[in-house]
Amino acid sequence: MMRAVLAAADPSVAIKTHVQIRNNELWVKGNRVVDDLGWFKRTLLLGAGKASCEMASACIQVGLKISEGLVITKTKHGKPDDRAVCESRGVRIAEASHPIPCENGAKATLDVLKLLKESSSPDTLVIWVASGGGSALTGGVGVKPFLDLPALKQSMQWLLDSGADITQVNAIRKHICAAHGGKAALAAGRSRVITLCLSDVIGSPVDAIAGGPTAVDHTTLEDCRRILKKYSSKRPLVEPLQRAFFSSSSDGVEETPKAFPANIEHPFVVADLKLAIEAGAKYCKETFPDVQCVQLTSQVVGEASDVGRLLVSMGSEISLKRPFLLMAGGETTVTMDSSKSGLGGRNQEMGLAAALQMASDPKCSPSLCFLAAGTDGTDGPTNAAGAIVDKHTLRSVEMKEAAVEAMEKHDSYHFFERYAKAAHIITGPTGTNVMDIMLVCDVPGEGSKL
């Protein structure tokens, strides 16, 4: 089922499904957005995100004639075949770190902004591909001199450790980063800009996908101040954020654009988690007709451990005849304590919390199974995409005690590596990124295979 969801979120399939060239016209999701591609003297292919290499390759494969380009993807992401297609058409692939920005990403971001400004002209067409991770990959260039790479890294780490969700993090980044919050579109000047998005954000608001580089921003400076005040009540605000949002001097950051001229097209979402879950459910019904498949939601938020326990409880108490499958997705958070920080990611923490819940609930079905995984193939700073667990994952008192300790330290990765290595889901980079999927299934008679 996880593979079926990933297949539905494939960026290449999404682009080829929704982007067509007919009689030299460009159509996106049934809309004719360019009447005559031949009128443009130059076409740039730019963007950022974990799926940007695959998206850029697909744009070339559908027939867009690219003059040059540059896309920024996460280190070791981008399939070799897609890289070859891009590079054969003059589209450079830059790699950068995620979720904390790095020097490589900062340099590539400056190159993208420079290319946009130098190419600004009514006869330039810009195709921008945006996917999850893009906000971090281009997050190393600030809007003020004091917001240099070290300051932005410090700010990002503070936001992550504070437990701010992705929407809140992006609101801040859109105001302090030079390519976010519509500022990349402004850098394009008079060029025609068309954006294709692979969404990794709850509800798929285009101004939040990849930091909204080419979208009108609906967050405000006042929103940012409220977010920072909320989280700074628990831990002191770092100096760069204090200076950017609460300074009475000219150091304060400016408001993001709230309107665009007609040459900036409203971004198109070509794939998101909701569509992927719907396709996965269709696959389940066609392939396993005896399994009751229920789509819960694609907008799961909250603390990862709480969500893991909640979904397992639903699987235990839901009034469905077995076998059944519950499908959900979204993006949870992990509130970190710097004195207790281990290694893991939100999906591994969700899986470990689910395993503890199943092990402690005597009414839990012995055939209940839970999976949580990132669709990009990476969960936190680890090589795992997530975890798959059942009632028998924690088989001894020692394992249960170790699991409780690992949860306290947010050290789920090391727990699974030591005690239940088979529970780790290892996919490698998948080439897509539409947030996380959570599956709860109960198939009687299967027993534990973990």
Phi and psi in degrees as a GROMACS rama.xvg file:
@    title "Ramachandran Plot"
@    xaxis  label "Phi"
@    yaxis  label "Psi"
@TYPE xy
-62.2634  -43.0137  MET-2
-62.4668  -36.418  ARG-3
-65.4997  -40.3622  ALA-4
-65.5552  -43.0786  VAL-5
-62.9041  -40.2959  LEU-6
-62.4616  -38.1282  ALA-7
-69.5708  -23.3578  ALA-8
-98.0818  9.73948  ALA-9
-59.6592  121.769  ASP-10
-64.585  -33.7617  PRO-11
-65.8686  -42.915  SER-12
-63.4542  -42.4106  VAL-13
-61.71  -46.1807  ALA-14
-63.4182  -47.2979  ILE-15
-67.825  -24.516  LYS-16
-77.207  -40.2885  THR-17
-105.515  -7.90442  HIS-18
-119.773  119.831  VAL-19
-134.258  151.866  GLN-20
-114.47  119.615  ILE-21
-127.709  120.518  ARG-22
51.5226  42.2055  ASN-23
66.6805  17.1877  ASN-24
-103.383  146.749  GLU-25
-102.251  122.024  LEU-26
-115.668  134.948  TRP-27
-130.431  119.731  VAL-28
51.9551  42.8891  LYS-29
82.1377  3.39789  GLY-30
-109.815  131.118  ASN-31
-81.8908  111.318  ARG-32
-103.998  -19.7645  VAL-33
-134.702  123.735  VAL-34
-76.5217  -33.3737  ASP-35
-148.514  99.916  ASP-36
-63.9029  -27.3  LEU-37
-67.8325  -15.1976  GLY-38
-70.9202  -28.0138  TRP-39
-79.5149  134.31  PHE-40
-83.6326  -19.9496  LYS-41
-147.183  135.71  ARG-42
-125.939  119.775  THR-43
-101.794  140.502  LEU-44
-116.365  109.497  LEU-45
-131.728  167.346  LEU-46
151.459  -175.645  GLY-47
-157.487  149.518  ALA-48
146.451  165.673  GLY-49
-66.1364  -23.837  LYS-50
-106.927  10.4213  ALA-51
-65.9326  -33.8367  SER-52
-64.7317  -46.6231  CYS-53
-65.2244  -39.1052  GLU-54
-65.6523  -42.5413  MET-55
-64.392  -42.4904  ALA-56
-60.3415  -42.5081  SER-57
-65.8422  -36.4964  ALA-58
-60.6808  -40.3332  CYS-59
-67.407  -40.55  ILE-60
-68.5388  -26.8811  GLN-61
-78.8057  -7.30562  VAL-62
115.221  5.29259  GLY-63
-68.0807  129.027  LEU-64
-91.8116  102.421  LYS-65
-91.8068  134.938  ILE-66
-81.6032  -47.7247  SER-67
-166.205  172.782  GLU-68
-175.701  174.165  GLY-69
-156.48  122.192  LEU-70
-123.556  145.902  VAL-71
-111.127  122.841  ILE-72
-125.505  168.601  THR-73
-70.1794  146.8  LYS-74
-51.1129  131.054  THR-75
71.3893  10.6107  LYS-76
-97.1739  161.684  HIS-77
97.4973  112.897  GLY-78
-68.6794  145.508  LYS-79
-53.3512  -41.8886  PRO-80
-63.5019  -40.438  ASP-81
-69.9284  -37.1925  ASP-82
-60.855  -42.4808  ARG-83
-64.3356  -41.2722  ALA-84
-61.2787  -45.9632  VAL-85
-62.2985  -50.0211  CYS-86
-66.3102  -27.1264  GLU-87
-69.001  -19.4878  SER-88
-109.508  17.5193  ARG-89
78.9334  18.9544  GLY-90
-99.3437  112.532  VAL-91
-80.8097  140.983  ARG-92
-106.575  116.355  ILE-93
-104.695  142.822  ALA-94
-110.117  144.273  GLU-95
-148.485  167.903  ALA-96
-87.2951  162.456  SER-97
-151.059  136.694  HIS-98
-92.6048  -6.39522  PRO-99
-92.5953  128.772  ILE-100
-63.9283  158.223  PRO-101
-136.253  175.681  CYS-102
-62.6479  -41.7775  GLU-103
-59.72  -44.5642  ASN-104
-65.2253  -39.3865  GLY-105
-63.2565  -44.5346  ALA-106
-63.922  -44.2621  LYS-107
-64.5561  -38.0651  ALA-108
-63.3544  -43.1289  THR-109
-61.1368  -38.8068  LEU-110
-63.9809  -41.1175  ASP-111
-63.3678  -47.1438  VAL-112
-63.7008  -39.0419  LEU-113
-64.2352  -43.3803  LYS-114
-62.812  -40.0974  LEU-115
-62.4653  -47.054  LEU-116
-67.0301  -42.8128  LYS-117
-71.1414  -22.5535  GLU-118
-98.7808  1.66793  SER-119
-57.3034  115.44  SER-120
-170.537  147.132  SER-121
-59.8648  -23.6377  PRO-122
-96.9368  20.8535  ASP-123
-108.237  129.016  THR-124
-106.621  127.383  LEU-125
-109.898  120.377  VAL-126
-102.201  115.122  ILE-127
-107.552  125.872  TRP-128
-107.141  127.189  VAL-129
-127.206  134.05  ALA-130
-147.585  173.038  SER-131
-53.1667  141.524  GLY-132
94.2941  -15.4854  GLY-133
-61.8004  -32.5958  GLY-134
-66.788  -35.5099  SER-135
-76.833  -39.3405  ALA-136
-65.4956  -29.0658  LEU-137
-107.06  15.4237  THR-138
-90.3251  15.8374  GLY-139
-99.5447  5.27864  GLY-140
-120.884  120.808  VAL-141
-96.4316  168.379  GLY-142
-88.118  -9.31959  VAL-143
-130.059  151.002  LYS-144
-55.9511  -36.6761  PRO-145
-73.5557  -16.3287  PHE-146
-88.1237  61.9227  LEU-147
-82.259  -177.764  ASP-148
-58.105  -47.5285  LEU-149
-59.5889  -38.205  PRO-150
-67.7952  -40.1029  ALA-151
-68.5921  -37.724  LEU-152
-63.9676  -43.3889  LYS-153
-62.144  -41.678  GLN-154
-65.7493  -42.8607  SER-155
-65.3407  -41.6389  MET-156
-63.4907  -39.0242  GLN-157
-62.9606  -44.2764  TRP-158
-63.3134  -43.7001  LEU-159
-63.6875  -44.635  LEU-160
-69.5159  -23.475  ASP-161
-78.6588  -14.7256  SER-162
90.476  12.361  GLY-163
-63.5417  139.976  ALA-164
-79.4266  172.955  ASP-165
-63.7256  -34.2353  ILE-166
-64.9307  -41.388  THR-167
-68.837  -42.2664  GLN-168
-59.9874  -44.4633  VAL-169
-66.9221  -34.096  ASN-170
-58.7855  -42.9434  ALA-171
-67.4689  -49.0747  ILE-172
-62.5046  -33.9801  ARG-173
-62.6445  -24.2027  LYS-174
-94.7265  -22.4566  HIS-175
-106.267  -12.1257  ILE-176
-104.494  141.836  CYS-177
-72.409  -21.4881  ALA-178
-105.068  0.20827  ALA-179
-99.5049  171.079  HIS-180
59.1079  38.0451  GLY-181
86.1656  -3.95864  GLY-182
-73.9389  -24.859  LYS-183
-66.7174  -38.6793  ALA-184
-64.9723  -39.5796  ALA-185
-63.3993  -35.921  LEU-186
-64.7019  -25.5919  ALA-187
-71.8247  -15.2007  ALA-188
60.7038  -116.39  GLY-189
-90.1049  -3.12653  ARG-190
-66.4857  153.62  SER-191
-81.5281  129.145  ARG-192
-121.234  124.578  VAL-193
-124.756  127.387  ILE-194
-114.636  133.917  THR-195
-114.608  124.053  LEU-196
-116.772  138.142  CYS-197
-109.434  110.15  LEU-198
-82.8939  135.427  SER-199
-123.418  27.297  ASP-200
-123.843  140.17  VAL-201
-54.0533  124.763  ILE-202
79.3166  -7.87796  GLY-203
57.3503  43.6596  SER-204
-68.9091  124.868  PRO-205
-66.3741  -22.832  VAL-206
-77.3173  -7.28031  ASP-207
-106.893  -15.4441  ALA-208
-73.2592  122.123  ILE-209
57.6975  25.6063  ALA-210
85.5044  6.67712  GLY-211
56.9854  49.5927  GLY-212
-63.4941  -28.1433  PRO-213
-124.667  23.819  THR-214
-121.383  147.613  ALA-215
-61.7925  131.694  VAL-216
-89.6748  129.529  ASP-217
-99.1459  1.132  HIS-218
-94.9518  158.293  THR-219
-125.726  169.315  THR-220
-59.7688  -36.7488  LEU-221
-67.1893  -36.2532  GLU-222
-59.0702  -45.1958  ASP-223
-61.5966  -43.0474  CYS-224
-63.5977  -39.0896  ARG-225
-64.1314  -42.2922  ARG-226
-61.2216  -47.2942  ILE-227
-67.365  -37.0408  LEU-228
-64.5616  -38.2819  LYS-229
-60.5703  -49.1098  LYS-230
-84.042  -22.4737  TYR-231
-78.0582  -7.6391  SER-232
-70.9984  -19.2021  SER-233
-103.208  -28.855  LYS-234
-146.974  139.857  ARG-235
-57.1403  139.459  PRO-236
-71.0294  135.62  LEU-237
-70.5839  153.095  VAL-238
-58.57  -42.9544  GLU-239
-59.0061  -41.3908  PRO-240
-71.2283  -36.8999  LEU-241
-60.2473  -45.6632  GLN-242
-68.6028  -37.4641  ARG-243
-72.5973  -36.5064  ALA-244
-111.238  -15.9162  PHE-245
-126.532  13.6069  PHE-246
-83.5343  141.673  SER-247
-89.8402  -3.79366  SER-248
-94.0179  -171.791  SER-249
-73.4056  -1.63577  SER-250
-68.8064  -21.155  ASP-251
-60.1771  141.856  GLY-252
-76.7398  157.896  VAL-253
-93.5474  165.202  GLU-254
-69.9191  147.757  GLU-255
-78.9125  160.222  THR-256
-64.6823  139.201  PRO-257
-112.268  2.85467  LYS-258
-158.303  152.566  ALA-259
-126.684  155.527  PHE-260
-71.273  171.084  PRO-261
-65.5568  -20.6699  ALA-262
-74.4582  -9.59071  ASN-263
-99.8188  106.854  ILE-264
-75.4117  142.392  GLU-265
-61.602  131.104  HIS-266
-58.8814  147.522  PRO-267
-105.737  131.006  PHE-268
-92.1527  113.329  VAL-269
-95.6518  -15.8269  VAL-270
-162.03  144.602  ALA-271
-152.332  179.167  ASP-272
-65.956  -37.3701  LEU-273
-58.9834  -46.8167  LYS-274
-63.8536  -38.32  LEU-275
-67.1704  -41.8873  ALA-276
-66.284  -40.3274  ILE-277
-61.5227  -41.1885  GLU-278
-67.4844  -37.4266  ALA-279
-64.1888  -40.4443  GLY-280
-64.7026  -39.6731  ALA-281
-62.2535  -42.4429  LYS-282
-60.741  -43.201  TYR-283
-61.8171  -44.5418  CYS-284
-66.6919  -33.1951  LYS-285
-79.7098  -34.4111  GLU-286
-91.4305  -34.2716  THR-287
-126.004  72.3122  PHE-288
-62.1988  -19.7817  PRO-289
-84.5266  -7.88702  ASP-290
-93.9709  125.722  VAL-291
-75.9017  118.882  GLN-292
-108.944  122.647  CYS-293
-121.056  122.204  VAL-294
-87.5799  115.365  GLN-295
-81.5871  -63.9888  LEU-296
-168.14  157.443  THR-297
-110.03  17.1835  SER-298
-126.899  41.875  GLN-299
-70.5904  128.674  VAL-300
-135.912  171.852  VAL-301
120.018  179.517  GLY-302
-67.0958  130.944  GLU-303
-54.6153  -45.1467  ALA-304
-64.7405  -38.1017  SER-305
-65.2816  -41.4404  ASP-306
-65.6311  -41.39  VAL-307
-58.6063  -46.4878  GLY-308
-65.1417  -40.7494  ARG-309
-64.2279  -45.4975  LEU-310
-65.7472  -37.8076  LEU-311
-65.3756  -40.4362  VAL-312
-62.5593  -38.773  SER-313
-63.2211  -41.8601  MET-314
-63.2197  -31.6001  GLY-315
-77.3678  -33.3024  SER-316
-108.311  -11.2092  GLU-317
-64.9429  141.21  ILE-318
-90.1844  66.2919  SER-319
-120.511  143.476  LEU-320
-75.2244  133.507  LYS-321
-77.1876  148.927  ARG-322
-81.6978  146.436  PRO-323
-143.202  162.148  PHE-324
-136.853  126.418  LEU-325
-103.526  130.481  LEU-326
-116.666  133.305  MET-327
-147.328  169.017  ALA-328
-165.457  167.342  GLY-329
155.227  -149.182  GLY-330
-148.762  111.519  GLU-331
-89.9415  178.144  THR-332
-131.295  160.609  THR-333
-125.782  117.45  VAL-334
-82.9442  114.947  THR-335
-91.0721  149.519  MET-336
-116.866  115.65  ASP-337
-58.2332  -23.2072  SER-338
-82.4685  -9.44393  SER-339
-131.749  36.3738  LYS-340
-91.3233  120.012  SER-341
-106.256  -144.152  GLY-342
-123.917  133.696  LEU-343
168.237  -161.127  GLY-344
-153.955  172.721  GLY-345
-63.9994  -33.6293  ARG-346
-75.086  -37.3069  ASN-347
-66.9832  -38.4667  GLN-348
-66.1916  -38.9067  GLU-349
-61.8763  -42.7862  MET-350
-64.7787  -40.7031  GLY-351
-68.7011  -38.7642  LEU-352
-63.5796  -39.0188  ALA-353
-64.7522  -40.765  ALA-354
-62.6979  -41.8918  ALA-355
-63.4867  -41.0413  LEU-356
-62.8797  -43.9463  GLN-357
-66.8066  -39.7633  MET-358
-68.4637  -27.7694  ALA-359
-94.1558  -8.06762  SER-360
-103.007  107.661  ASP-361
-66.1867  -19.4022  PRO-362
-88.4636  -4.56323  LYS-363
-68.4389  133.163  CYS-364
-60.6  136.736  SER-365
-67.0771  -14.2859  PRO-366
-105.821  10.3728  SER-367
-73.1344  139.8  LEU-368
-138.047  143.063  CYS-369
-129.521  136.448  PHE-370
-130.314  137.003  LEU-371
-137.792  129.161  ALA-372
-153.044  148.634  ALA-373
-82.1452  131.758  GLY-374
-68.8307  -13.5098  THR-375
-84.6411  -9.22602  ASP-376
91.6633  -0.680434  GLY-377
-131.842  135.285  THR-378
-120.822  104.693  ASP-379
65.812  -162.514  GLY-380
-82.983  53.4247  PRO-381
-133.416  173.083  THR-382
-92.6324  4.30667  ASN-383
-96.886  148.854  ALA-384
-88.5068  -22.4087  ALA-385
164.809  -149.014  GLY-386
-148.376  152.359  ALA-387
-125.73  125.417  ILE-388
-136.371  162.957  VAL-389
-143.682  -173.064  ASP-390
-62.77  -20.3244  LYS-391
-103.305  5.34976  HIS-392
-62.0333  -43.7041  THR-393
-94.7418  92.6148  LEU-394
-90.6726  -9.21137  ARG-395
-142.174  166.069  SER-396
-61.5469  -39.9478  VAL-397
-59.1254  -43.9942  GLU-398
-66.2615  -38.9314  MET-399
-64.8909  -42.7662  LYS-400
-65.4837  -40.1033  GLU-401
-66.3752  -35.139  ALA-402
-66.9578  -41.8884  ALA-403
-61.4106  -44.193  VAL-404
-63.616  -40.4807  GLU-405
-65.0797  -37.9045  ALA-406
-63.4495  -41.0733  MET-407
-63.9348  -31.917  GLU-408
-96.3854  0.0786113  LYS-409
53.8185  49.8511  HIS-410
-121.341  44.6321  ASP-411
-63.3386  -36.2378  SER-412
-60.6105  -49.369  TYR-413
-66.3966  -32.6452  HIS-414
-61.0865  -51.8494  PHE-415
-63.9159  -37.8175  PHE-416
-62.1707  -36.3784  GLU-417
-85.9133  -42.0811  ARG-418
-107.947  -27.3914  TYR-419
-149.078  61.8153  ALA-420
-60.1815  -31.9627  LYS-421
-66.5002  -16.7419  ALA-422
-73.9944  -21.4682  ALA-423
-68.9666  133.484  HIS-424
-96.3712  116.513  ILE-425
-116.932  111.505  ILE-426
-115.119  -22.1245  THR-427
74.8544  173.306  GLY-428
-56.5818  128.917  PRO-429
-90.466  -17.4634  THR-430
88.7068  1.72118  GLY-431
-134.948  174.857  THR-432
-166.244  96.1049  ASN-433
-126.955  50.6907  VAL-434
70.1926  -148.126  MET-435
-117.408  152.668  ASP-436
-116.521  147.126  ILE-437
-131.017  127.274  MET-438
-125.358  133.477  LEU-439
-123.091  121.369  VAL-440
-131.616  154.608  CYS-441
-138.38  106.462  ASP-442
-120.555  96.5813  VAL-443
-56.5732  140.646  PRO-444
90.6667  -11.2105  GLY-445
-73.3299  -36.6518  GLU-446
72.1279  179.968  GLY-447
-85.6567  129.12  SER-448
-118.684  13.3301  LYS-449
